[in-house]
Amino acid sequence: MTKRKPRRGPDALLGLGLDNNDGHKRITTGEQFAILGGSAETHERMTETVVKTFEELKQRGKHLSEVRPVELADIIKKASPR
């Protein structure tokens, strides 16, 4: 019988905005994320979401790679500005 590796969450987050019509190239990076493109509004919303997501992970005492995709999706949903 072979041992399965424990499932790991993602090692980094990638945000990709596709609604840019003004010609600006927006790039925001951090240790565990990259946000590329989007309109000014979209890029700002993605950045805010990522910052709040990592704040929540810190409060929970977890690293990104320790979070299952379902839990991460819940955190991101709650962190997204309305």
C-alpha angles and dihedrals in degrees: 000000000000123000118239120225112243112256115258129200124232121300093214141009124235123199118192122188118197102179100085115133101156099074096242118136108221119192126168120176137180137172093280105019146049126196117195132186131334132125117297090263095047093046091050092049092049091048092050091049093051093048092050091045092056091045089055092048089051091051089052091049092238136131119224092250091055095059121090116231093250092053091046091051090053092049092049092048091053091045095051115104112241 
